[in-house]
Amino acid sequence: MKVRKAVIPAAGLGTRFLPATKAQPKEMMPIVDKPAIQYIVEEAIQSGIESILIVTGRNKGSIEDHFDRSVELEQTLEEKGKWDLLQQVRSISELVDIHFIRQKEPLGLGHAVLCAETFVGEEPFAVLLGDDIMVSEPPALKQLIHAYDASQKSVIGVRQVPMEDVSKYGIVSHGGQQNRLYKVKDLVEKPDPQQAPSNVAIMGRYILKPTIFQMLRTIERGAGNEYQLTDALRRVCQREGLLALDLKGERYDIGDKFGYMKAIVEMGLARKDMRPQLLAYLTEIVRAEHRNEERVRTVI
């Protein structure tokens, strides 16, 4: 069956970005002038997804508001003749068919995906996490859909990361790569670097069969006393087989503060309206740093 539906879990508390996320969902933190979650939604649309379920939690109402109509704002922009901005604002609510469901307790990623069972039904579906923004052609999710269409097996998106960073990710144990595909042997959630089976890390993109829900209903709480999607995927691996695709493209880890700043700078440089000023500003910063280093050497 065609992959038509996507699930975007967005119920996390965003503690790594406190105090910024005390009253604002981390998914609504801007990358230049768009909230992070809009980049994820746009990737899904560009990959052929027709319907999206966003799993939210308490204090996440601004996500729903962002993808809804704002009649008062549209009226104000129309009265002021700001037609470009009016089109941008209106287009957000017309992107795709978006639904919302609330995860009533923070019970982990596995539980958040389980909340989507009624929405998904008996179809294969995509899961996109908001901590990784992927910029590529074709989009990262579309790369996974192609792999699923060819294999009819659940597929997860992966990239190699430095060994010192493996404790931040779900890590794949595999038997080698062929045509960018790994045959997954096992998965480990956030292992110590000394115990990690590889440096192949899950990048928050998945194409899953609906049988995942049966696995999610029967797993026990794992790391962090939460229901981990990785634990359910281990059962998929054992019973049905599981593939991992090495994703092409630029990846920004916006769950990390430096990764977030990198995304802002590089995505700003990719914009024609911002590149000249931003590039000149960054060049001047580098020159100033070099001047400071020369002064220090002179003093020493």
MIVEX-39583 format. One record per residue (C-alpha): x, y, z; residue in three letters; residue number from 0. Coordinates in steps of 0.25 Angstrom, whole numbers, plus 5000, padded with zeros to 4 digits. Last residue first. Example, Ala and Ser with C-alpha at 12.3 -4.5 7.8 and 13.67 -1.06 7.14 Angstrom:
REM residues 2
> 5055 / 4996 / 5029 / ser / 1
> 5049 / 4982 / 5031 / ala / 0
//
This chain:
REM residues 300
> 5210 / 5151 / 5100 / ile / 299
> 5204 / 5165 / 5097 / val / 298
> 5207 / 5164 / 5082 / thr / 297
> 5200 / 5150 / 5082 / arg / 296
> 5188 / 5155 / 5089 / val / 295
> 5187 / 5166 / 5079 / arg / 294
> 5188 / 5157 / 5067 / glu / 293
> 5177 / 5148 / 5073 / glu / 292
> 5168 / 5160 / 5075 / asn / 291
> 5170 / 5164 / 5060 / arg / 290
> 5167 / 5149 / 5056 / his / 289
> 5154 / 5150 / 5064 / glu / 288
> 5150 / 5163 / 5057 / ala / 287
> 5152 / 5157 / 5044 / arg / 286
> 5144 / 5145 / 5047 / val / 285
> 5133 / 5154 / 5052 / ile / 284
> 5134 / 5163 / 5040 / glu / 283
> 5132 / 5151 / 5031 / thr / 282
> 5120 / 5146 / 5039 / leu / 281
> 5113 / 5160 / 5037 / tyr / 280
> 5117 / 5161 / 5022 / ala / 279
> 5111 / 5147 / 5020 / leu / 278
> 5098 / 5150 / 5027 / leu / 277
> 5096 / 5163 / 5019 / gln / 276
> 5098 / 5156 / 5006 / pro / 275
> 5091 / 5143 / 5009 / arg / 274
> 5078 / 5149 / 5015 / met / 273
> 5069 / 5151 / 5003 / asp / 272
> 5075 / 5140 / 4995 / lys / 271
> 5073 / 5130 / 5006 / arg / 270
> 5083 / 5118 / 5007 / ala / 269
> 5091 / 5127 / 5017 / leu / 268
> 5079 / 5128 / 5027 / gly / 267
> 5078 / 5112 / 5026 / met / 266
> 5093 / 5112 / 5030 / glu / 265
> 5092 / 5122 / 5041 / val / 264
> 5079 / 5117 / 5047 / ile / 263
> 5083 / 5102 / 5046 / ala / 262
> 5096 / 5104 / 5052 / lys / 261
> 5090 / 5111 / 5064 / met / 260
> 5080 / 5099 / 5066 / tyr / 259
> 5092 / 5089 / 5065 / gly / 258
> 5099 / 5097 / 5075 / phe / 257
> 5088 / 5097 / 5085 / lys / 256
> 5085 / 5082 / 5082 / asp / 255
> 5071 / 5077 / 5079 / gly / 254
> 5072 / 5085 / 5066 / ile / 253
> 5081 / 5074 / 5061 / asp / 252
> 5083 / 5079 / 5046 / tyr / 251
> 5084 / 5069 / 5035 / arg / 250
> 5089 / 5072 / 5021 / glu / 249
> 5086 / 5062 / 5011 / gly / 248
> 5086 / 5047 / 5008 / lys / 247
> 5080 / 5037 / 5018 / leu / 246
> 5087 / 5024 / 5021 / asp / 245
> 5075 / 5014 / 5020 / leu / 244
> 5072 / 5004 / 5031 / ala / 243
> 5064 / 4992 / 5029 / leu / 242
> 5056 / 4983 / 5038 / leu / 241
> 5052 / 4968 / 5038 / gly / 240
> 5038 / 4963 / 5041 / glu / 239
> 5039 / 4956 / 5055 / arg / 238
> 5053 / 4959 / 5061 / gln / 237
> 5054 / 4973 / 5055 / cys / 236
> 5040 / 4977 / 5058 / val / 235
> 5043 / 4972 / 5072 / arg / 234
> 5055 / 4982 / 5073 / arg / 233
> 5046 / 4993 / 5067 / leu / 232
> 5037 / 4992 / 5079 / ala / 231
> 5049 / 4994 / 5088 / asp / 230
> 5053 / 5006 / 5080 / thr / 229
> 5040 / 5012 / 5081 / leu / 228
> 5042 / 5014 / 5096 / gln / 227
> 5031 / 5013 / 5106 / tyr / 226
> 5036 / 5022 / 5117 / glu / 225
> 5043 / 5019 / 5130 / asn / 224
> 5055 / 5027 / 5125 / gly / 223
> 5060 / 5015 / 5117 / ala / 222
> 5050 / 5004 / 5117 / gly / 221
> 5035 / 5003 / 5120 / arg / 220
> 5029 / 4989 / 5116 / glu / 219
> 5026 / 4985 / 5102 / ile / 218
> 5012 / 4979 / 5099 / thr / 217
> 5004 / 4990 / 5093 / arg / 216
> 5016 / 4996 / 5085 / leu / 215
> 5018 / 4982 / 5078 / met / 214
> 5004 / 4981 / 5074 / gln / 213
> 5005 / 4996 / 5069 / phe / 212
> 5017 / 4993 / 5060 / ile / 211
> 5008 / 4983 / 5052 / thr / 210
> 5003 / 4996 / 5045 / pro / 209
> 5016 / 4995 / 5036 / lys / 208
> 5026 / 5006 / 5039 / leu / 207
> 5034 / 5016 / 5030 / ile / 206
> 5043 / 5024 / 5040 / tyr / 205
> 5051 / 5037 / 5041 / arg / 204
> 5057 / 5042 / 5054 / gly / 203
> 5071 / 5040 / 5051 / met / 202
> 5075 / 5027 / 5056 / ile / 201
> 5090 / 5026 / 5058 / ala / 200
> 5100 / 5017 / 5052 / val / 199
> 5112 / 5018 / 5061 / asn / 198
> 5113 / 5003 / 5063 / ser / 197
> 5110 / 4992 / 5074 / pro / 196
> 5111 / 5003 / 5085 / ala / 195
> 5117 / 4997 / 5098 / gln / 194
> 5129 / 5007 / 5100 / gln / 193
> 5121 / 5018 / 5094 / pro / 192
> 5111 / 5016 / 5105 / asp / 191
> 5097 / 5013 / 5099 / pro / 190
> 5086 / 5022 / 5096 / lys / 189
> 5075 / 5012 / 5092 / glu / 188
> 5081 / 4999 / 5086 / val / 187
> 5076 / 4993 / 5073 / leu / 186
> 5078 / 4979 / 5067 / asp / 185
> 5082 / 4972 / 5054 / lys / 184
> 5078 / 4983 / 5044 / val / 183
> 5080 / 4980 / 5029 / lys / 182
> 5087 / 4993 / 5025 / tyr / 181
> 5083 / 5000 / 5012 / leu / 180
> 5092 / 5011 / 5005 / arg / 179
> 5094 / 5002 / 4993 / asn / 178
> 5099 / 4991 / 5002 / gln / 177
> 5104 / 4993 / 5017 / gln / 176
> 5109 / 4984 / 5027 / gly / 175
> 5104 / 4973 / 5037 / gly / 174
> 5096 / 4983 / 5046 / his / 173
> 5095 / 4987 / 5060 / ser / 172
> 5087 / 5001 / 5060 / val / 171
> 5088 / 5012 / 5071 / ile / 170
> 5077 / 5020 / 5077 / gly / 169
> 5083 / 5033 / 5080 / tyr / 168
> 5090 / 5043 / 5089 / lys / 167
> 5100 / 5032 / 5095 / ser / 166
> 5105 / 5031 / 5081 / val / 165
> 5112 / 5044 / 5082 / asp / 164
> 5126 / 5040 / 5086 / glu / 163
> 5126 / 5030 / 5074 / met / 162
> 5124 / 5042 / 5064 / pro / 161
> 5111 / 5040 / 5056 / val / 160
> 5107 / 5031 / 5044 / gln / 159
> 5094 / 5034 / 5039 / arg / 158
> 5081 / 5026 / 5039 / val / 157
> 5066 / 5026 / 5034 / gly / 156
> 5058 / 5015 / 5038 / ile / 155
> 5051 / 5005 / 5029 / val / 154
> 5039 / 4995 / 5031 / ser / 153
> 5040 / 4984 / 5020 / lys / 152
> 5032 / 4984 / 5007 / gln / 151
> 5046 / 4984 / 5000 / ser / 150
> 5045 / 4993 / 4988 / ala / 149
> 5033 / 5002 / 4993 / asp / 148
> 5040 / 5003 / 5006 / tyr / 147
> 5053 / 5008 / 5000 / ala / 146
> 5046 / 5018 / 4992 / his / 145
> 5038 / 5023 / 5004 / ile / 144
> 5051 / 5025 / 5012 / leu / 143
> 5057 / 5034 / 5001 / gln / 142
> 5044 / 5041 / 5001 / lys / 141
> 5045 / 5044 / 5016 / leu / 140
> 5059 / 5050 / 5014 / ala / 139
> 5054 / 5059 / 5003 / pro / 138
> 5059 / 5057 / 4989 / pro / 137
> 5067 / 5066 / 4989 / glu / 136
> 5072 / 5069 / 5003 / ser / 135
> 5070 / 5077 / 5015 / val / 134
> 5068 / 5069 / 5028 / met / 133
> 5063 / 5076 / 5041 / ile / 132
> 5065 / 5066 / 5053 / asp / 131
> 5059 / 5069 / 5066 / asp / 130
> 5045 / 5069 / 5060 / gly / 129
> 5042 / 5054 / 5059 / leu / 128
> 5036 / 5049 / 5047 / leu / 127
> 5028 / 5036 / 5047 / val / 126
> 5023 / 5030 / 5033 / ala / 125
> 5011 / 5021 / 5031 / phe / 124
> 5008 / 5007 / 5026 / pro / 123
> 4993 / 5005 / 5026 / glu / 122
> 4984 / 4997 / 5034 / glu / 121
> 4978 / 5008 / 5042 / gly / 120
> 4987 / 5020 / 5043 / val / 119
> 4978 / 5030 / 5051 / phe / 118
> 4973 / 5019 / 5060 / thr / 117
> 4987 / 5015 / 5064 / glu / 116
> 4993 / 5029 / 5065 / ala / 115
> 4993 / 5029 / 5081 / cys / 114
> 5003 / 5017 / 5079 / leu / 113
> 5013 / 5027 / 5073 / val / 112
> 5012 / 5035 / 5086 / ala / 111
> 5014 / 5023 / 5094 / his / 110
> 5026 / 5019 / 5087 / gly / 109
> 5032 / 5033 / 5088 / leu / 108
> 5031 / 5033 / 5103 / gly / 107
> 5020 / 5033 / 5114 / leu / 106
> 5018 / 5048 / 5116 / pro / 105
> 5003 / 5047 / 5120 / glu / 104
> 4991 / 5052 / 5113 / lys / 103
> 4997 / 5050 / 5099 / gln / 102
> 4987 / 5059 / 5091 / arg / 101
> 4982 / 5057 / 5077 / ile / 100
> 4983 / 5067 / 5065 / phe / 99
> 4979 / 5066 / 5050 / his / 98
> 4986 / 5072 / 5038 / ile / 97
> 4981 / 5071 / 5024 / asp / 96
> 4992 / 5078 / 5016 / val / 95
> 4998 / 5092 / 5014 / leu / 94
> 4985 / 5100 / 5014 / glu / 93
> 4986 / 5106 / 5028 / ser / 92
> 5001 / 5110 / 5025 / ile / 91
> 4997 / 5116 / 5011 / ser / 90
> 4988 / 5127 / 5018 / arg / 89
> 5000 / 5133 / 5026 / val / 88
> 5009 / 5133 / 5014 / gln / 87
> 4999 / 5139 / 5005 / gln / 86
> 4996 / 5150 / 5015 / leu / 85
> 5011 / 5153 / 5016 / leu / 84
> 5012 / 5155 / 5001 / asp / 83
> 4999 / 5163 / 5001 / trp / 82
> 5003 / 5174 / 5011 / lys / 81
> 4992 / 5183 / 5007 / gly / 80
> 4989 / 5189 / 5020 / lys / 79
> 4975 / 5185 / 5021 / glu / 78
> 4979 / 5171 / 5015 / glu / 77
> 4989 / 5169 / 5026 / leu / 76
> 4979 / 5173 / 5037 / thr / 75
> 4969 / 5163 / 5031 / gln / 74
> 4979 / 5152 / 5031 / glu / 73
> 4983 / 5154 / 5045 / leu / 72
> 4968 / 5155 / 5050 / glu / 71
> 4965 / 5142 / 5042 / val / 70
> 4976 / 5134 / 5047 / ser / 69
> 4974 / 5120 / 5040 / arg / 68
> 4980 / 5108 / 5047 / asp / 67
> 4994 / 5102 / 5045 / phe / 66
> 5000 / 5112 / 5055 / his / 65
> 4988 / 5111 / 5065 / asp / 64
> 4990 / 5096 / 5066 / glu / 63
> 5004 / 5097 / 5069 / ile / 62
> 5001 / 5109 / 5079 / ser / 61
> 4992 / 5099 / 5087 / gly / 60
> 5004 / 5092 / 5092 / lys / 59
> 5003 / 5095 / 5107 / asn / 58
> 4999 / 5081 / 5110 / arg / 57
> 5002 / 5070 / 5100 / gly / 56
> 5003 / 5068 / 5085 / thr / 55
> 5003 / 5057 / 5075 / val / 54
> 5002 / 5063 / 5061 / ile / 53
> 4994 / 5054 / 5051 / leu / 52
> 4997 / 5057 / 5036 / ile / 51
> 4990 / 5054 / 5023 / ser / 50
> 4994 / 5054 / 5009 / glu / 49
> 5009 / 5050 / 5009 / ile / 48
> 5015 / 5051 / 4996 / gly / 47
> 5030 / 5053 / 5000 / ser / 46
> 5029 / 5069 / 4998 / gln / 45
> 5017 / 5068 / 5008 / ile / 44
> 5025 / 5061 / 5019 / ala / 43
> 5037 / 5071 / 5017 / glu / 42
> 5027 / 5082 / 5018 / glu / 41
> 5022 / 5077 / 5031 / val / 40
> 5036 / 5075 / 5037 / ile / 39
> 5040 / 5090 / 5033 / tyr / 38
> 5027 / 5094 / 5039 / gln / 37
> 5031 / 5088 / 5052 / ile / 36
> 5043 / 5096 / 5054 / ala / 35
> 5036 / 5109 / 5054 / pro / 34
> 5038 / 5118 / 5041 / lys / 33
> 5045 / 5132 / 5041 / asp / 32
> 5060 / 5128 / 5043 / val / 31
> 5058 / 5115 / 5049 / ile / 30
> 5048 / 5118 / 5060 / pro / 29
> 5045 / 5111 / 5073 / met / 28
> 5030 / 5105 / 5071 / met / 27
> 5034 / 5091 / 5072 / glu / 26
> 5041 / 5094 / 5086 / lys / 25
> 5027 / 5098 / 5091 / pro / 24
> 5027 / 5112 / 5097 / gln / 23
> 5024 / 5115 / 5112 / ala / 22
> 5036 / 5108 / 5119 / lys / 21
> 5042 / 5105 / 5105 / thr / 20
> 5052 / 5117 / 5105 / ala / 19
> 5056 / 5114 / 5120 / pro / 18
> 5059 / 5103 / 5117 / leu / 17
> 5064 / 5098 / 5103 / phe / 16
> 5069 / 5084 / 5108 / arg / 15
> 5055 / 5082 / 5115 / thr / 14
> 5047 / 5082 / 5102 / gly / 13
> 5035 / 5076 / 5109 / leu / 12
> 5032 / 5066 / 5098 / gly / 11
> 5018 / 5065 / 5092 / ala / 10
> 5021 / 5067 / 5078 / ala / 9
> 5021 / 5053 / 5071 / pro / 8
> 5019 / 5055 / 5056 / ile / 7
> 5011 / 5044 / 5050 / val / 6
> 5010 / 5042 / 5035 / ala / 5
> 5000 / 5037 / 5025 / lys / 4
> 5000 / 5033 / 5010 / arg / 3
> 5010 / 5022 / 5009 / val / 2
> 5004 / 5014 / 4997 / lys / 1
> 5000 / 5000 / 5000 / met / 0
//
